[in-house]
Every structure is written in structure tokens, then in C-alpha cells.
Amino acid sequence: MKLEALIQNLGSVKIYDPSHVISKIDIEHISADSRDIGEASLFIAVVGHATDGHQHLSAAIQRGAKACVVQQRQSLPEPIVQLEVPDAREAMAAIASAFYGHPSKQVCLVGITG
């Protein structure tokens, strides 16, 4: 799936594209775990309680990440597309929904109370 299509529904996003390639990037996998990144992946740097995903950006890039979602723009040794968002967790939810074809729109939910 094209990266541009994945980020269409993100509210506030600043795009840093040093090589002007965002329109050509095809994403085949998304992950917030740098150990799970492979070729054509999108890495999402989530700030957690024990670790900060931003610390693992270099590892994700070495493993083949084509772009990354960050909460603060990073100075990286290699030119890579960075998508700066206010909240990486919220962005991850929107990106995953788009990547998997918005599955919640296909669910019929009925609630019975009382």
C-alpha cells in the first residue's frame, strides 16, 4: 500500500521527505518493534513506559524501514521519510486501520441491555 494512502486520515502530520520520494514508497508491513522491521516497512516510534521507540530508529532503518512515524523529528545519518505526529499511538491506530482495509467498518455490532 502506498504510504500517502496510509497517512491520509492522520490529523496533524508534518512530513519530512529529504529525498522527495513519499509518493513512490510502497509499505508492505507496519510495526512499532524495530526487531520486526523488514524491507518496505513503516516503523512507528511509540513512547512507552520502559523504552522510547525513538531510540530504535537506527536499528529499524538498518533492517529496511522506508519511513518512520515519530513524535519528535530526529537527526538521522540516512535520509528517510519522517512523519511527525503529536501522538504516535493514535497515529498507529489510524495507520493500521487503513493498512488492513478499515475492518471495523465491516463489523456489525448489536448491544442488548437490561
N, CA, C and O atoms as a Tinker XYZ file with bonds, in Angstrom:
   456  protein
     1  N      0.852000   -1.167000    0.000000    73     2
     2  CA     0.000000    0.000000    0.000000    64     1     3
     3  C      0.901000    1.234000    0.000000    63     2     4     5
     4  O      1.934000    1.260000    0.669000    81     3
     5  N      0.505000    2.233000   -0.743000    73     3     6
     6  CA     1.278000    3.474000   -0.825000    64     5     7
     7  C      1.249000    4.210000    0.516000    63     6     8     9
     8  O      0.212000    4.272000    1.176000    81     7
     9  N      2.393000    4.766000    0.910000    73     7    10
    10  CA     2.496000    5.498000    2.163000    64     9    11
    11  C      1.534000    6.680000    2.189000    63    10    12    13
    12  O      0.934000    6.967000    3.225000    81    11
    13  N      1.386000    7.355000    1.080000    73    11    14
    14  CA     0.467000    8.501000    1.023000    64    13    15
    15  C     -0.962000    8.093000    1.397000    63    14    16    17
    16  O     -1.667000    8.844000    2.072000    81    15
    17  N     -1.382000    6.917000    0.963000    73    15    18
    18  CA    -2.728000    6.445000    1.279000    64    17    19
    19  C     -2.869000    6.115000    2.768000    63    18    20    21
    20  O     -3.932000    6.317000    3.355000    81    19
    21  N     -1.802000    5.613000    3.367000    73    19    22
    22  CA    -1.846000    5.253000    4.782000    64    21    23
    23  C     -1.984000    6.463000    5.695000    63    22    24    25
    24  O     -2.564000    6.365000    6.777000    81    23
    25  N     -1.458000    7.593000    5.267000    73    23    26
    26  CA    -1.451000    8.766000    6.153000    64    25    27
    27  C     -2.534000    9.783000    5.825000    63    26    28    29
    28  O     -2.570000   10.857000    6.425000    81    27
    29  N     -3.403000    9.470000    4.898000    73    27    30
    30  CA    -4.459000   10.406000    4.507000    64    29    31
    31  C     -5.346000   10.829000    5.664000    63    30    32    33
    32  O     -5.765000   11.985000    5.725000    81    31
    33  N     -5.640000    9.923000    6.577000    73    31    34
    34  CA    -6.575000   10.226000    7.657000    64    33    35
    35  C     -5.895000   10.662000    8.946000    63    34    36    37
    36  O     -6.553000   10.791000    9.978000    81    35
    37  N     -4.594000   10.888000    8.899000    73    35    38
    38  CA    -3.914000   11.411000   10.081000    64    37    39
    39  C     -4.230000   12.888000   10.177000    63    38    40    41
    40  O     -4.131000   13.617000    9.190000    81    39
    41  N     -4.604000   13.323000   11.344000    73    39    42
    42  CA    -4.949000   14.732000   11.525000    64    41    43
    43  C     -3.772000   15.652000   11.270000    63    42    44    45
    44  O     -3.569000   16.128000   10.153000    81    43
    45  N     -3.014000   15.893000   12.295000    73    43    46
    46  CA    -1.870000   16.797000   12.216000    64    45    47
    47  C     -0.610000   15.987000   11.968000    63    46    48    49
    48  O     -0.177000   15.228000   12.835000    81    47
    49  N     -0.022000   16.141000   10.800000    73    47    50
    50  CA     1.215000   15.432000   10.481000    64    49    51
    51  C      2.144000   16.365000    9.714000    63    50    52    53
    52  O      1.735000   17.027000    8.759000    81    51
    53  N      3.400000   16.406000   10.149000    73    51    54
    54  CA     4.430000   17.151000    9.431000    64    53    55
    55  C      5.282000   16.124000    8.700000    63    54    56    57
    56  O      5.785000   15.174000    9.301000    81    55
    57  N      5.434000   16.324000    7.410000    73    55    58
    58  CA     6.170000   15.366000    6.594000    64    57    59
    59  C      7.555000   15.917000    6.285000    63    58    60    61
    60  O      7.700000   17.009000    5.736000    81    59
    61  N      8.574000   15.134000    6.650000    73    59    62
    62  CA     9.960000   15.466000    6.322000    64    61    63
    63  C     10.414000   14.429000    5.306000    63    62    64    65
    64  O     10.591000   13.257000    5.637000    81    63
    65  N     10.598000   14.864000    4.087000    73    63    66
    66  CA    10.918000   13.975000    2.983000    64    65    67
    67  C     12.159000   14.505000    2.263000    63    66    68    69
    68  O     12.035000   15.141000    1.217000    81    67
    69  N     13.355000   14.251000    2.806000    73    67    70
    70  CA    14.574000   14.828000    2.250000    64    69    71
    71  C     14.873000   14.399000    0.805000    63    70    72    73
    72  O     15.506000   15.145000    0.058000    81    71
    73  N     14.431000   13.230000    0.420000    73    71    74
    74  CA    14.714000   12.736000   -0.935000    64    73    75
    75  C     13.527000   12.883000   -1.875000    63    74    76    77
    76  O     13.611000   12.481000   -3.035000    81    75
    77  N     12.416000   13.453000   -1.398000    73    75    78
    78  CA    11.204000   13.663000   -2.196000    64    77    79
    79  C     10.714000   12.362000   -2.833000    63    78    80    81
    80  O     10.500000   12.286000   -4.043000    81    79
    81  N     10.545000   11.352000   -1.998000    73    79    82
    82  CA    10.153000   10.038000   -2.508000    64    81    83
    83  C      8.843000    9.519000   -1.918000    63    82    84    85
    84  O      8.444000    8.392000   -2.210000    81    83
    85  N      8.173000   10.315000   -1.100000    73    83    86
    86  CA     6.995000    9.810000   -0.381000    64    85    87
    87  C      5.936000    9.232000   -1.322000    63    86    88    89
    88  O      5.274000    8.254000   -0.974000    81    87
    89  N      5.771000    9.811000   -2.484000    73    87    90
    90  CA     4.746000    9.325000   -3.410000    64    89    91
    91  C      5.110000    7.974000   -4.020000    63    90    92    93
    92  O      4.247000    7.298000   -4.582000    81    91
    93  N      6.367000    7.576000   -3.917000    73    91    94
    94  CA     6.818000    6.314000   -4.518000    64    93    95
    95  C      6.949000    5.175000   -3.511000    63    94    96    97
    96  O      7.176000    4.029000   -3.900000    81    95
    97  N      6.808000    5.479000   -2.225000    73    95    98
    98  CA     7.053000    4.465000   -1.193000    64    97    99
    99  C      5.866000    3.522000   -1.056000    63    98   100   101
   100  O      4.736000    3.949000   -0.816000    81    99
   101  N      6.144000    2.237000   -1.212000    73    99   102
   102  CA     5.168000    1.177000   -1.006000    64   101   103
   103  C      5.451000    0.529000    0.345000    63   102   104   105
   104  O      6.581000    0.116000    0.606000    81   103
   105  N      4.453000    0.436000    1.194000    73   103   106
   106  CA     4.613000   -0.167000    2.509000    64   105   107
   107  C      3.955000   -1.545000    2.501000    63   106   108   109
   108  O      2.787000   -1.689000    2.139000    81   107
   109  N      4.730000   -2.558000    2.910000    73   107   110
   110  CA     4.223000   -3.928000    2.959000    64   109   111
   111  C      4.034000   -4.428000    4.389000    63   110   112   113
   112  O      3.445000   -5.486000    4.610000    81   111
   113  N      4.541000   -3.653000    5.366000    73   111   114
   114  CA     4.485000   -4.100000    6.757000    64   113   115
   115  C      4.584000   -2.881000    7.672000    63   114   116   117
   116  O      5.320000   -1.942000    7.369000    81   115
   117  N      3.858000   -2.885000    8.781000    73   115   118
   118  CA     3.971000   -1.814000    9.771000    64   117   119
   119  C      4.270000   -2.441000   11.131000    63   118   120   121
   120  O      3.771000   -3.521000   11.449000    81   119
   121  N      5.093000   -1.750000   11.933000    73   119   122
   122  CA     5.421000   -2.281000   13.250000    64   121   123
   123  C      5.974000   -1.188000   14.152000    63   122   124   125
   124  O      6.572000   -0.218000   13.687000    81   123
   125  N      5.761000   -1.367000   15.450000    73   123   126
   126  CA     6.345000   -0.489000   16.454000    64   125   127
   127  C      7.526000   -1.187000   17.129000    63   126   128   129
   128  O      8.092000   -0.657000   18.084000    81   127
   129  N      7.898000   -2.358000   16.647000    73   127   130
   130  CA     9.024000   -3.127000   17.185000    64   129   131
   131  C     10.123000   -3.164000   16.128000    63   130   132   133
   132  O      9.942000   -3.758000   15.065000    81   131
   133  N     11.251000   -2.538000   16.410000    73   131   134
   134  CA    12.329000   -2.449000   15.423000    64   133   135
   135  C     12.872000   -3.826000   15.040000    63   134   136   137
   136  O     13.426000   -3.989000   13.953000    81   135
   137  N     12.719000   -4.815000   15.918000    73   135   138
   138  CA    13.197000   -6.170000   15.609000    64   137   139
   139  C     12.308000   -6.859000   14.584000    63   138   140   141
   140  O     12.699000   -7.867000   13.996000    81   139
   141  N     11.126000   -6.323000   14.372000    73   139   142
   142  CA    10.146000   -6.917000   13.462000    64   141   143
   143  C     10.157000   -6.234000   12.086000    63   142   144   145
   144  O      9.375000   -6.594000   11.206000    81   143
   145  N     11.027000   -5.270000   11.909000    73   143   146
   146  CA    11.081000   -4.495000   10.670000    64   145   147
   147  C     11.844000   -5.256000    9.596000    63   146   148   149
   148  O     12.860000   -5.895000    9.868000    81   147
   149  N     11.333000   -5.175000    8.369000    73   147   150
   150  CA    11.997000   -5.764000    7.215000    64   149   151
   151  C     11.927000   -4.785000    6.062000    63   150   152   153
   152  O     11.577000   -3.621000    6.255000    81   151
   153  N     12.251000   -5.236000    4.885000    73   151   154
   154  CA    12.197000   -4.377000    3.701000    64   153   155
   155  C     10.774000   -3.860000    3.497000    63   154   156   157
   156  O      9.803000   -4.578000    3.734000    81   155
   157  N     10.667000   -2.637000    3.065000    73   155   158
   158  CA     9.385000   -1.988000    2.758000    64   157   159
   159  C      8.476000   -1.871000    3.975000    63   158   160   161
   160  O      7.257000   -2.000000    3.855000    81   159
   161  N      9.062000   -1.626000    5.146000    73   159   162
   162  CA     8.289000   -1.490000    6.384000    64   161   163
   163  C      8.155000   -0.033000    6.789000    63   162   164   165
   164  O      8.947000    0.822000    6.393000    81   163
   165  N      7.130000    0.226000    7.590000    73   163   166
   166  CA     6.923000    1.517000    8.237000    64   165   167
   167  C      7.128000    1.291000    9.726000    63   166   168   169
   168  O      6.437000    0.473000   10.334000    81   167
   169  N      8.078000    2.016000   10.316000    73   167   170
   170  CA     8.359000    1.892000   11.740000    64   169   171
   171  C      7.662000    3.015000   12.490000    63   170   172   173
   172  O      7.765000    4.181000   12.110000    81   171
   173  N      6.952000    2.664000   13.554000    73   171   174
   174  CA     6.250000    3.648000   14.368000    64   173   175
   175  C      6.948000    3.719000   15.722000    63   174   176   177
   176  O      6.942000    2.753000   16.486000    81   175
   177  N      7.546000    4.868000   16.010000    73   175   178
   178  CA     8.308000    5.062000   17.241000    64   177   179
   179  C      7.366000    5.481000   18.361000    63   178   180   181
   180  O      7.047000    6.660000   18.517000    81   179
   181  N      6.932000    4.504000   19.129000    73   179   182
   182  CA     5.995000    4.734000   20.224000    64   181   183
   183  C      6.782000    4.987000   21.508000    63   182   184   185
   184  O      7.737000    4.274000   21.818000    81   183
   185  N      6.369000    6.003000   22.240000    73   183   186
   186  CA     6.979000    6.287000   23.539000    64   185   187
   187  C      6.247000    5.444000   24.571000    63   186   188   189
   188  O      5.042000    5.596000   24.771000    81   187
   189  N      6.994000    4.546000   25.232000    73   187   190
   190  CA     6.391000    3.658000   26.218000    64   189   191
   191  C      6.877000    3.943000   27.622000    63   190   192   193
   192  O      7.595000    4.915000   27.857000    81   191
   193  N      6.483000    3.093000   28.550000    73   191   194
   194  CA     6.884000    3.258000   29.945000    64   193   195
   195  C      8.329000    2.824000   30.157000    63   194   196   197
   196  O      9.063000    3.468000   30.907000    81   195
   197  N      8.741000    1.749000   29.512000    73   195   198
   198  CA    10.080000    1.211000   29.721000    64   197   199
   199  C     11.094000    1.707000   28.697000    63   198   200   201
   200  O     12.278000    1.833000   29.008000    81   199
   201  N     10.641000    1.986000   27.491000    73   199   202
   202  CA    11.565000    2.410000   26.437000    64   201   203
   203  C     10.879000    3.384000   25.495000    63   202   204   205
   204  O      9.652000    3.463000   25.438000    81   203
   205  N     11.684000    4.110000   24.771000    73   203   206
   206  CA    11.199000    5.085000   23.795000    64   205   207
   207  C     11.550000    4.567000   22.407000    63   206   208   209
   208  O     12.723000    4.350000   22.104000    81   207
   209  N     10.556000    4.369000   21.572000    73   207   210
   210  CA    10.786000    3.853000   20.227000    64   209   211
   211  C     11.751000    4.680000   19.404000    63   210   212   213
   212  O     12.365000    4.166000   18.469000    81   211
   213  N     11.894000    5.962000   19.739000    73   211   214
   214  CA    12.831000    6.820000   19.015000    64   213   215
   215  C     14.271000    6.323000   19.162000    63   214   216   217
   216  O     15.105000    6.571000   18.291000    81   215
   217  N     14.561000    5.627000   20.252000    73   215   218
   218  CA    15.908000    5.096000   20.471000    64   217   219
   219  C     16.231000    3.953000   19.510000    63   218   220   221
   220  O     17.394000    3.575000   19.369000    81   219
   221  N     15.231000    3.411000   18.860000    73   219   222
   222  CA    15.425000    2.248000   17.997000    64   221   223
   223  C     15.278000    2.586000   16.505000    63   222   224   225
   224  O     15.187000    1.689000   15.666000    81   223
   225  N     15.258000    3.863000   16.191000    73   223   226
   226  CA    15.101000    4.274000   14.787000    64   225   227
   227  C     16.242000    3.768000   13.909000    63   226   228   229
   228  O     16.002000    3.254000   12.817000    81   227
   229  N     17.464000    3.908000   14.373000    73   227   230
   230  CA    18.612000    3.459000   13.571000    64   229   231
   231  C     18.537000    1.972000   13.267000    63   230   232   233
   232  O     18.823000    1.552000   12.145000    81   231
   233  N     18.155000    1.172000   14.257000    73   231   234
   234  CA    18.017000   -0.272000   14.049000    64   233   235
   235  C     16.930000   -0.565000   13.027000    63   234   236   237
   236  O     17.097000   -1.441000   12.178000    81   235
   237  N     15.822000    0.157000   13.099000    73   235   238
   238  CA    14.725000   -0.047000   12.154000    64   237   239
   239  C     15.158000    0.309000   10.734000    63   238   240   241
   240  O     14.811000   -0.388000    9.781000    81   239
   241  N     15.908000    1.381000   10.600000    73   239   242
   242  CA    16.386000    1.791000    9.278000    64   241   243
   243  C     17.352000    0.761000    8.721000    63   242   244   245
   244  O     17.291000    0.431000    7.537000    81   243
   245  N     18.245000    0.250000    9.562000    73   243   246
   246  CA    19.193000   -0.773000    9.122000    64   245   247
   247  C     18.487000   -2.042000    8.679000    63   246   248   249
   248  O     18.985000   -2.761000    7.813000    81   247
   249  N     17.334000   -2.322000    9.266000    73   247   250
   250  CA    16.581000   -3.533000    8.909000    64   249   251
   251  C     15.700000   -3.345000    7.672000    63   250   252   253
   252  O     15.108000   -4.303000    7.176000    81   251
   253  N     15.616000   -2.101000    7.176000    73   251   254
   254  CA    14.889000   -1.892000    5.923000    64   253   255
   255  C     13.700000   -0.956000    5.972000    63   254   256   257
   256  O     12.969000   -0.854000    4.986000    81   255
   257  N     13.478000   -0.269000    7.079000    73   255   258
   258  CA    12.343000    0.662000    7.154000    64   257   259
   259  C     12.474000    1.729000    6.071000    63   258   260   261
   260  O     13.549000    2.295000    5.872000    81   259
   261  N     11.376000    1.995000    5.378000    73   259   262
   262  CA    11.362000    3.005000    4.314000    64   261   263
   263  C     10.894000    4.357000    4.828000    63   262   264   265
   264  O     11.152000    5.389000    4.208000    81   263
   265  N     10.197000    4.346000    5.975000    73   263   266
   266  CA     9.694000    5.582000    6.577000    64   265   267
   267  C      9.447000    5.308000    8.051000    63   266   268   269
   268  O      9.388000    4.157000    8.484000    81   267
   269  N      9.304000    6.391000    8.818000    73   267   270
   270  CA     9.035000    6.222000   10.240000    64   269   271
   271  C      8.080000    7.304000   10.731000    63   270   272   273
   272  O      8.060000    8.427000   10.228000    81   271
   273  N      7.295000    6.925000   11.725000    73   271   274
   274  CA     6.383000    7.846000   12.391000    64   273   275
   275  C      7.041000    8.202000   13.717000    63   274   276   277
   276  O      7.397000    7.320000   14.499000    81   275
   277  N      7.199000    9.498000   13.963000    73   275   278
   278  CA     7.876000    9.968000   15.175000    64   277   279
   279  C      7.031000   11.045000   15.853000    63   278   280   281
   280  O      6.164000   11.658000   15.230000    81   279
   281  N      7.298000   11.261000   17.134000    73   279   282
   282  CA     6.645000   12.357000   17.839000    64   281   283
   283  C      7.523000   13.595000   17.849000    63   282   284   285
   284  O      7.040000   14.711000   18.043000    81   283
   285  N      8.821000   13.389000   17.638000    73   283   286
   286  CA     9.768000   14.494000   17.505000    64   285   287
   287  C     10.716000   14.150000   16.376000    63   286   288   289
   288  O     11.287000   13.060000   16.342000    81   287
   289  N     10.882000   15.084000   15.453000    73   287   290
   290  CA    11.775000   14.850000   14.317000    64   289   291
   291  C     13.165000   14.512000   14.830000    63   290   292   293
   292  O     13.671000   15.132000   15.765000    81   291
   293  N     13.770000   13.515000   14.196000    73   291   294
   294  CA    15.073000   13.028000   14.620000    64   293   295
   295  C     16.151000   13.377000   13.597000    63   294   296   297
   296  O     15.889000   13.469000   12.398000    81   295
   297  N     17.349000   13.564000   14.094000    73   295   298
   298  CA    18.509000   13.758000   13.220000    64   297   299
   299  C     19.080000   12.366000   12.961000    63   298   300   301
   300  O     19.623000   11.729000   13.864000    81   299
   301  N     18.954000   11.907000   11.730000    73   299   302
   302  CA    19.370000   10.553000   11.391000    64   301   303
   303  C     20.494000   10.573000   10.372000    63   302   304   305
   304  O     20.566000   11.492000    9.556000    81   303
   305  N     21.380000    9.571000   10.402000    73   303   306
   306  CA    22.508000    9.540000    9.465000    64   305   307
   307  C     22.085000    9.311000    8.014000    63   306   308   309
   308  O     22.792000    9.708000    7.088000    81   307
   309  N     20.938000    8.672000    7.819000    73   307   310
   310  CA    20.457000    8.383000    6.463000    64   309   311
   311  C     19.192000    9.180000    6.185000    63   310   312   313
   312  O     18.369000    9.365000    7.082000    81   311
   313  N     19.026000    9.657000    4.949000    73   311   314
   314  CA    17.781000   10.363000    4.628000    64   313   315
   315  C     16.614000    9.370000    4.571000    63   314   316   317
   316  O     16.637000    8.409000    3.802000    81   315
   317  N     15.620000    9.617000    5.379000    73   315   318
   318  CA    14.446000    8.752000    5.420000    64   317   319
   319  C     13.234000    9.632000    5.684000    63   318   320   321
   320  O     13.336000   10.658000    6.358000    81   319
   321  N     12.104000    9.233000    5.158000    73   319   322
   322  CA    10.868000    9.980000    5.372000    64   321   323
   323  C     10.474000    9.857000    6.840000    63   322   324   325
   324  O     10.375000    8.756000    7.383000    81   323
   325  N     10.250000   11.012000    7.473000    73   323   326
   326  CA     9.782000   11.049000    8.855000    64   325   327
   327  C      8.417000   11.737000    8.880000    63   326   328   329
   328  O      8.235000   12.809000    8.304000    81   327
   329  N      7.491000   11.115000    9.540000    73   327   330
   330  CA     6.148000   11.662000    9.696000    64   329   331
   331  C      5.992000   12.041000   11.159000    63   330   332   333
   332  O      5.840000   11.173000   12.018000    81   331
   333  N      6.030000   13.335000   11.440000    73   331   334
   334  CA     5.945000   13.804000   12.821000    64   333   335
   335  C      4.486000   14.018000   13.198000    63   334   336   337
   336  O      3.766000   14.779000   12.552000    81   335
   337  N      4.065000   13.332000   14.253000    73   335   338
   338  CA     2.685000   13.404000   14.726000    64   337   339
   339  C      2.678000   13.745000   16.215000    63   338   340   341
   340  O      3.670000   13.505000   16.904000    81   339
   341  N      1.579000   14.300000   16.722000    73   339   342
   342  CA     1.513000   14.625000   18.149000    64   341   343
   343  C      1.494000   13.378000   19.045000    63   342   344   345
   344  O      2.060000   13.393000   20.137000    81   343
   345  N      0.845000   12.304000   18.584000    73   343   346
   346  CA     0.712000   11.089000   19.386000    64   345   347
   347  C      0.901000    9.869000   18.480000    63   346   348   349
   348  O      0.051000    9.577000   17.639000    81   347
   349  N      2.007000    9.166000   18.657000    73   347   350
   350  CA     2.324000    8.015000   17.802000    64   349   351
   351  C      1.338000    6.867000   17.990000    63   350   352   353
   352  O      1.066000    6.125000   17.046000    81   351
   353  N      0.801000    6.714000   19.198000    73   351   354
   354  CA    -0.172000    5.634000   19.430000    64   353   355
   355  C     -1.455000    5.863000   18.632000    63   354   356   357
   356  O     -1.985000    4.934000   18.021000    81   355
   357  N     -1.947000    7.091000   18.638000    73   355   358
   358  CA    -3.143000    7.405000   17.851000    64   357   359
   359  C     -2.867000    7.238000   16.360000    63   358   360   361
   360  O     -3.705000    6.721000   15.622000    81   359
   361  N     -1.694000    7.677000   15.924000    73   359   362
   362  CA    -1.323000    7.536000   14.518000    64   361   363
   363  C     -1.226000    6.063000   14.134000    63   362   364   365
   364  O     -1.638000    5.671000   13.042000    81   363
   365  N     -0.680000    5.253000   15.037000    73   363   366
   366  CA    -0.543000    3.822000   14.768000    64   365   367
   367  C     -1.917000    3.190000   14.550000    63   366   368   369
   368  O     -2.078000    2.353000   13.662000    81   367
   369  N     -2.898000    3.579000   15.344000    73   367   370
   370  CA    -4.252000    3.035000   15.197000    64   369   371
   371  C     -4.848000    3.406000   13.838000    63   370   372   373
   372  O     -5.428000    2.557000   13.161000    81   371
   373  N     -4.708000    4.664000   13.440000    73   371   374
   374  CA    -5.259000    5.116000   12.157000    64   373   375
   375  C     -4.537000    4.455000   10.981000    63   374   376   377
   376  O     -5.168000    4.065000    9.999000    81   375
   377  N     -3.219000    4.331000   11.085000    73   375   378
   378  CA    -2.428000    3.714000   10.009000    64   377   379
   379  C     -2.766000    2.232000    9.891000    63   378   380   381
   380  O     -2.949000    1.725000    8.784000    81   379
   381  N     -2.850000    1.531000   11.024000    73   379   382
   382  CA    -3.177000    0.102000   10.996000    64   381   383
   383  C     -4.570000   -0.126000   10.410000    63   382   384   385
   384  O     -4.774000   -1.066000    9.642000    81   383
   385  N     -5.511000    0.718000   10.766000    73   383   386
   386  CA    -6.867000    0.595000   10.227000    64   385   387
   387  C     -6.851000    0.738000    8.705000    63   386   388   389
   388  O     -7.477000   -0.054000    8.001000    81   387
   389  N     -6.146000    1.732000    8.203000    73   387   390
   390  CA    -6.053000    1.933000    6.750000    64   389   391
   391  C     -5.319000    0.766000    6.082000    63   390   392   393
   392  O     -5.732000    0.291000    5.025000    81   391
   393  N     -4.239000    0.314000    6.702000    73   391   394
   394  CA    -3.423000   -0.765000    6.131000    64   393   395
   395  C     -4.226000   -2.055000    5.976000    63   394   396   397
   396  O     -4.070000   -2.778000    4.991000    81   395
   397  N     -5.083000   -2.336000    6.953000    73   395   398
   398  CA    -5.859000   -3.577000    6.925000    64   397   399
   399  C     -7.268000   -3.390000    6.366000    63   398   400   401
   400  O     -8.125000   -4.252000    6.558000    81   399
   401  N     -7.514000   -2.284000    5.683000    73   399   402
   402  CA    -8.782000   -2.092000    4.988000    64   401   403
   403  C     -9.939000   -1.672000    5.865000    63   402   404   405
   404  O    -11.086000   -2.001000    5.562000    81   403
   405  N     -9.677000   -0.960000    6.939000    73   403   406
   406  CA   -10.710000   -0.450000    7.852000    64   405   407
   407  C    -11.669000   -1.566000    8.270000    63   406   408   409
   408  O    -12.861000   -1.501000    7.969000    81   407
   409  N    -11.157000   -2.591000    8.964000    73   407   410
   410  CA   -12.010000   -3.735000    9.309000    64   409   411
   411  C    -13.182000   -3.399000   10.225000    63   410   412   413
   412  O    -14.200000   -4.090000   10.188000    81   411
   413  N    -13.067000   -2.364000   11.039000    73   411   414
   414  CA   -14.170000   -2.037000   11.951000    64   413   415
   415  C    -15.405000   -1.541000   11.208000    63   414   416   417
   416  O    -16.507000   -1.571000   11.756000    81   415
   417  N    -15.238000   -1.090000    9.981000    73   415   418
   418  CA   -16.396000   -0.646000    9.190000    64   417   419
   419  C    -17.215000   -1.830000    8.688000    63   418   420   421
   420  O    -18.356000   -1.659000    8.257000    81   419
   421  N    -16.643000   -3.021000    8.741000    73   419   422
   422  CA   -17.328000   -4.202000    8.234000    64   421   423
   423  C    -17.953000   -5.033000    9.352000    63   422   424   425
   424  O    -18.553000   -6.075000    9.087000    81   423
   425  N    -17.818000   -4.582000   10.597000    73   423   426
   426  CA   -18.333000   -5.331000   11.733000    64   425   427
   427  C    -19.734000   -4.828000   12.069000    63   426   428   429
   428  O    -19.976000   -3.627000   12.184000    81   427
   429  N    -20.629000   -5.768000   12.218000    73   427   430
   430  CA   -21.989000   -5.436000   12.646000    64   429   431
   431  C    -22.036000   -5.663000   14.165000    63   430   432   433
   432  O    -21.785000   -6.771000   14.638000    81   431
   433  N    -22.350000   -4.631000   14.907000    73   431   434
   434  CA   -22.343000   -4.720000   16.358000    64   433   435
   435  C    -23.736000   -4.454000   16.891000    63   434   436   437
   436  O    -24.373000   -3.461000   16.539000    81   435
   437  N    -24.199000   -5.348000   17.738000    73   435   438
   438  CA   -25.513000   -5.213000   18.355000    64   437   439
   439  C    -25.324000   -5.291000   19.864000    63   438   440   441
   440  O    -24.645000   -6.188000   20.363000    81   439
   441  N    -25.924000   -4.354000   20.587000    73   439   442
   442  CA   -25.835000   -4.381000   22.049000    64   441   443
   443  C    -27.216000   -4.602000   22.661000    63   442   444   445
   444  O    -28.189000   -3.951000   22.280000    81   443
   445  N    -27.283000   -5.509000   23.592000    73   443   446
   446  CA   -28.544000   -5.767000   24.287000    64   445   447
   447  C    -28.318000   -5.459000   25.758000    63   446   448   449
   448  O    -27.398000   -5.983000   26.386000    81   447
   449  N    -29.164000   -4.612000   26.286000    73   447   450
   450  CA   -29.025000   -4.247000   27.703000    64   449   451
   451  C    -30.302000   -4.572000   28.465000    63   450   452   453
   452  O    -31.350000   -4.840000   27.878000    81   451
   453  N    -30.185000   -4.541000   29.767000    73   451   454
   454  CA   -31.329000   -4.625000   30.653000    64   453   455
   455  C    -31.968000   -5.932000   30.709000    63   454   456
   456  O    -32.948000   -6.109000   31.431000    81   455
